[in-house]
Amino acid sequence: MISSELLLLININKLQSVIARKFDALSVHGLGFNDFVILYILGTSSERKMRRIDLAEKIGLTASGITRLLNPLEKIGLVTREINERDARVSYVVITSSGQKIFEEAQISAENITKEILSSKKNKSLRIVSEFLSDLGGNIQ
């Protein structure tokens, strides 16, 4: 028999898979869910840019993990690199104007997917779950 805590984490893992599968619909915009999250974070950050390592930390990835996600986005022109003039070891990821446009279009689809997933849930339940996930480290803001 496993603990209820372990079962909770197993169920959270399953939920993540279900959510990721639903957000596969973002592929009509040329994005995966993680791509969408990256564009969201960059688009809402100050100056629409962020150090790679800070972006990785914000999403919960390693430096190499964020690089793997960013490379295709750079190739298609949704993000670009910017070197820090004072320190060449530091580079920024910057959302491009086309990246911002794609994000805004994809946001409509993402909001519709969200409504489909959470439409029947009560606001109080959503608030409680959100606070719980935030307490566990699942807060992106």
PEQUI-V74171 format. One line per field, one symbol per residue. psi: psi as a letter, one per 20 degrees, with the letter a starting at -180 (. if undefined). A space follows every 10 residues. Layout:
BEGIN
psi=???
END
This chain:
BEGIN
psi=prqhgghghg hggggggggg ggiiiihijj qrghgggghg gghirpjkrq qghhggghhk rrghghghhh ghhghjkhrr qpqphhoiip qqppprhhgg ggghghhggh hggghggjhj qqhggggggg gghghijlpi .
END
